[in-house]
Amino acid sequence: MNRTFSLCVALLAVGLFVVIAQGNPLSQIKQAANETRDAAESKSEEIAKEAEGHEKHDEHASHDDHHDHAKHDDHSHGKHHDDDDDDDDDDEFEVEVDHAVAIMIPTEGNNVRGVIRFDQTKMGVRVTASVSGLNPNQKHGFHIHEFGDISDPAGKATGGHYNPQGHDHALPHDHGAGHGHAHARHAGDLGNLQADADGNATFDQTFDNISVFDDDFNPIIGRGVIIHAQPDDGGQPTGNAGARISQGVIGVANTK
């Protein structure tokens, strides 16, 4: 504003100087002064409007910058929030299963039922079983099979013994004095259930050649379990254990 006023005064002074210098009478000097004043005021208004336009432009640019910055902050905050949500989702899907169970149901024409539990321990997988409906005072081979599919009434949909390494069949005690040590045999070779005089059997043994849920070490979750009509004698290729008289699927146990 000070610059505009100074410019107007300067224009007025120059105009008067020119008129006086030419030796014009007083009336002409007054007329020239008025014209110079009008020109100065017009120029002042023009400069003021131009300055006002610059101020509005700067204000608009500042507003846009602030808006863009706010949008950037919102986007960054949103992305950060989304990343946190992704982390939360990852945490939600991190599952560790240490306890599993197979509910055994009879195959067609049989009456063998029971519960077999699989618990991950530092020593391996502890397998405990309680089964009824077996032949009294007889051994019955039982194994983990490849598939957890019990859709076939005869138990055939579970496939063969779980054997990811392609080893020969063997009984656990053949290599470990009655314990399930990790020697070369099918991962699913569990040995035999021993029935009492009432056809009931219990079992409690730990196996270190399998895991409940470790993808890198023969995981058994989701696979099938079969109890056979005859003893597993350790022979090839699957122990000569006979027909499948009970089947189940190894699922996640409810430990609550």
C-alpha positions as CSV (number, residue, x, y, z in Angstrom):
1,M,0.0,0.0,0.0
2,N,2.9,2.4,0.8
3,R,4.4,1.6,-2.6
4,T,1.2,2.5,-4.4
5,F,0.9,5.9,-2.5
6,S,4.5,6.8,-3.3
7,L,3.9,6.0,-7.0
8,C,0.9,8.2,-7.2
9,V,2.7,11.1,-5.6
10,A,5.6,10.7,-8.0
11,L,3.3,10.7,-11.0
12,L,1.5,13.9,-9.8
13,A,4.8,15.6,-9.2
14,V,6.1,14.7,-12.7
15,G,2.9,16.0,-14.3
16,L,3.0,19.3,-12.6
17,F,6.7,19.8,-13.3
18,V,6.1,19.3,-17.0
19,V,3.2,21.8,-17.1
20,I,5.1,24.4,-15.2
21,A,8.2,23.9,-17.2
22,Q,6.3,24.7,-20.4
23,G,5.2,28.1,-19.0
24,N,1.5,27.3,-19.1
25,P,-1.0,29.6,-17.2
26,L,-2.5,28.6,-13.8
27,S,-5.7,27.2,-15.3
28,Q,-3.8,24.8,-17.4
29,I,-1.6,23.9,-14.5
30,K,-4.7,23.1,-12.4
31,Q,-6.2,21.1,-15.3
32,A,-3.0,19.2,-15.7
33,A,-2.8,18.5,-11.9
34,N,-6.4,17.1,-12.0
35,E,-5.6,14.9,-15.0
36,T,-2.4,13.7,-13.3
37,R,-4.2,13.0,-10.1
38,D,-6.9,11.1,-11.9
39,A,-4.3,9.0,-13.8
40,A,-2.5,8.4,-10.5
41,E,-5.7,7.2,-8.8
42,S,-6.5,5.0,-11.8
43,K,-3.0,3.5,-11.6
44,S,-3.4,3.1,-7.9
45,E,-6.6,1.1,-8.3
46,E,-5.0,-1.0,-11.0
47,I,-2.1,-1.8,-8.7
48,A,-4.4,-2.5,-5.8
49,K,-6.5,-4.9,-7.8
50,E,-3.4,-6.7,-9.1
51,A,-2.1,-7.0,-5.5
52,E,-5.5,-8.4,-4.4
53,G,-5.4,-10.9,-7.2
54,H,-1.9,-12.1,-6.0
55,E,-3.1,-12.4,-2.5
56,K,-6.1,-14.5,-3.5
57,H,-3.8,-16.7,-5.7
58,D,-1.4,-17.2,-2.8
59,E,-4.3,-17.9,-0.4
60,H,-5.7,-20.5,-2.9
61,A,-2.3,-22.1,-3.5
62,S,-1.7,-22.3,0.3
63,H,-5.2,-23.9,0.7
64,D,-4.4,-26.4,-2.0
65,D,-1.0,-27.2,-0.5
66,H,-2.7,-27.7,2.9
67,H,-5.4,-29.8,1.4
68,D,-2.9,-32.0,-0.5
69,H,-0.8,-32.3,2.6
70,A,-3.9,-33.3,4.6
71,K,-4.8,-35.8,1.9
72,H,-1.2,-37.2,2.0
73,D,-1.4,-37.4,5.8
74,D,-4.8,-39.2,5.6
75,H,-3.5,-41.5,3.0
76,S,-0.3,-42.2,5.0
77,H,-2.4,-42.7,8.1
78,G,-4.8,-44.9,6.3
79,K,-2.0,-47.0,4.8
80,H,-0.4,-47.3,8.2
81,H,-3.7,-48.3,9.7
82,D,-4.2,-50.9,6.9
83,D,-0.7,-52.2,7.6
84,D,-1.6,-52.6,11.2
85,D,-4.8,-54.4,10.2
86,D,-2.7,-56.7,8.0
87,D,-0.4,-57.5,10.9
88,D,-3.5,-58.2,13.0
89,D,-4.8,-60.5,10.3
90,D,-1.5,-62.3,10.2
91,D,-1.6,-62.7,13.9
92,E,-5.1,-64.1,13.8
93,F,-4.1,-66.7,11.3
94,E,-1.0,-67.9,13.1
95,V,-2.2,-71.2,14.5
96,E,-0.3,-73.6,16.6
97,V,-1.9,-77.0,17.2
98,D,-0.4,-79.2,19.9
99,H,-3.5,-81.4,20.6
100,A,-5.5,-83.5,18.2
101,V,-8.1,-86.2,18.5
102,A,-9.6,-89.0,16.3
103,I,-13.1,-90.3,17.1
104,M,-13.1,-93.8,15.8
105,I,-16.4,-95.2,14.3
106,P,-17.1,-98.7,13.1
107,T,-16.7,-99.6,9.4
108,E,-19.6,-101.5,7.9
109,G,-20.5,-104.7,9.8
110,N,-18.2,-103.9,12.8
111,N,-18.7,-102.5,16.3
112,V,-15.3,-101.0,17.1
113,R,-15.5,-97.5,18.7
114,G,-13.1,-95.3,20.6
115,V,-11.1,-92.1,21.0
116,I,-7.4,-91.7,20.1
117,R,-5.6,-88.6,21.2
118,F,-2.4,-87.1,19.9
119,D,-0.5,-84.6,22.1
120,Q,2.7,-82.8,21.1
121,T,5.4,-83.0,23.8
122,K,9.1,-82.2,23.9
123,M,9.7,-85.9,23.4
124,G,7.4,-86.3,20.4
125,V,3.7,-87.1,19.9
126,R,2.1,-88.9,22.8
127,V,-0.6,-91.2,21.5
128,T,-3.3,-92.4,24.0
129,A,-6.2,-94.5,23.1
130,S,-9.4,-96.0,24.6
131,V,-11.2,-98.5,22.3
132,S,-14.0,-101.0,22.7
133,G,-15.6,-103.7,20.5
134,L,-12.4,-105.5,19.7
135,N,-11.8,-109.3,19.7
136,P,-11.2,-110.3,23.3
137,N,-7.5,-111.0,24.2
138,Q,-6.3,-110.2,20.7
139,K,-3.9,-107.7,19.2
140,H,-5.2,-105.3,16.5
141,G,-2.9,-103.4,14.3
142,F,-3.6,-99.7,13.9
143,H,-2.0,-97.0,11.8
144,I,-2.2,-93.4,10.6
145,H,-3.3,-93.4,7.0
146,E,-2.7,-90.9,4.3
147,F,-6.1,-89.3,4.0
148,G,-8.7,-88.1,6.5
149,D,-11.5,-89.3,4.3
150,I,-14.0,-91.6,6.0
151,S,-16.6,-91.4,3.3
152,D,-16.2,-95.1,2.3
153,P,-18.1,-97.5,4.6
154,A,-15.3,-100.0,4.5
155,G,-12.6,-97.4,5.3
156,K,-10.9,-97.6,1.9
157,A,-11.0,-93.8,1.3
158,T,-8.3,-93.2,3.9
159,G,-5.7,-94.6,1.5
160,G,-2.5,-96.4,2.5
161,H,-0.2,-96.0,5.5
162,Y,1.1,-92.4,6.0
163,N,4.6,-92.8,4.6
164,P,6.1,-89.5,3.3
165,Q,9.6,-90.8,3.2
166,G,8.8,-94.0,1.3
167,H,10.3,-96.3,4.0
168,D,9.5,-100.0,4.5
169,H,6.8,-101.0,7.0
170,A,8.0,-101.9,10.6
171,L,6.7,-102.2,14.1
172,P,7.8,-99.4,16.6
173,H,9.3,-101.9,19.0
174,D,11.4,-103.6,16.3
175,H,13.9,-100.7,16.7
176,G,13.2,-99.1,20.0
177,A,12.5,-101.6,22.8
178,G,8.8,-100.9,22.9
179,H,9.1,-97.1,22.1
180,G,8.2,-95.2,19.0
181,H,11.7,-94.1,18.0
182,A,12.3,-92.4,14.7
183,H,13.8,-95.3,12.8
184,A,13.1,-96.1,9.2
185,R,9.5,-97.2,9.0
186,H,6.2,-95.7,7.9
187,A,5.4,-92.5,9.8
188,G,2.0,-94.0,10.4
189,D,3.2,-97.3,11.9
190,L,1.8,-97.2,15.5
191,G,2.0,-100.9,16.3
192,N,-0.9,-102.8,18.0
193,L,-3.7,-102.4,20.4
194,Q,-4.0,-105.2,23.0
195,A,-7.6,-106.0,23.8
196,D,-8.5,-107.5,27.2
197,A,-11.1,-110.2,27.9
198,D,-13.9,-107.7,27.4
199,G,-12.6,-106.5,24.0
200,N,-11.4,-103.2,25.4
201,A,-8.0,-101.7,24.9
202,T,-6.0,-98.8,26.1
203,F,-2.8,-97.4,24.7
204,D,-0.1,-94.9,25.8
205,Q,3.1,-94.4,23.8
206,T,5.2,-91.5,22.5
207,F,6.5,-91.4,19.0
208,D,9.3,-89.1,17.9
209,N,9.0,-89.7,14.1
210,I,5.8,-87.6,13.7
211,S,4.4,-84.2,14.8
212,V,0.9,-83.0,15.3
213,F,1.2,-79.8,13.2
214,D,4.8,-79.2,12.1
215,D,4.9,-79.0,8.3
216,D,8.6,-79.8,8.3
217,F,8.2,-83.0,10.3
218,N,5.6,-85.5,9.3
219,P,2.4,-83.6,10.4
220,I,-0.5,-85.9,11.1
221,I,-3.3,-83.3,11.5
222,G,-6.1,-84.0,9.0
223,R,-5.0,-87.6,8.3
224,G,-6.9,-90.8,8.9
225,V,-6.6,-93.6,11.5
226,I,-7.5,-97.2,10.9
227,I,-7.9,-100.1,13.3
228,H,-7.5,-103.5,11.7
229,A,-9.0,-106.9,12.3
230,Q,-5.7,-108.7,12.8
231,P,-2.4,-108.1,14.6
232,D,0.3,-106.2,12.8
233,D,3.2,-108.7,12.5
234,G,5.7,-106.3,11.0
235,G,5.6,-108.0,7.6
236,Q,5.7,-106.3,4.2
237,P,4.2,-104.3,2.8
238,T,1.7,-103.3,5.6
239,G,1.9,-105.8,8.4
240,N,-0.7,-108.3,7.3
241,A,-3.2,-106.7,9.6
242,G,-6.3,-107.6,7.6
243,A,-9.6,-105.7,7.2
244,R,-10.3,-102.2,8.3
245,I,-12.8,-102.4,11.2
246,S,-12.8,-98.8,12.5
247,Q,-11.9,-95.5,11.0
248,G,-11.4,-91.9,12.2
249,V,-10.0,-88.5,11.2
250,I,-7.3,-86.7,13.2
251,G,-8.7,-83.2,14.0
252,V,-7.9,-80.3,16.2
253,A,-8.8,-81.1,19.8
254,N,-11.0,-78.7,21.9
255,T,-8.8,-78.0,24.9
256,K,-11.0,-75.3,26.4
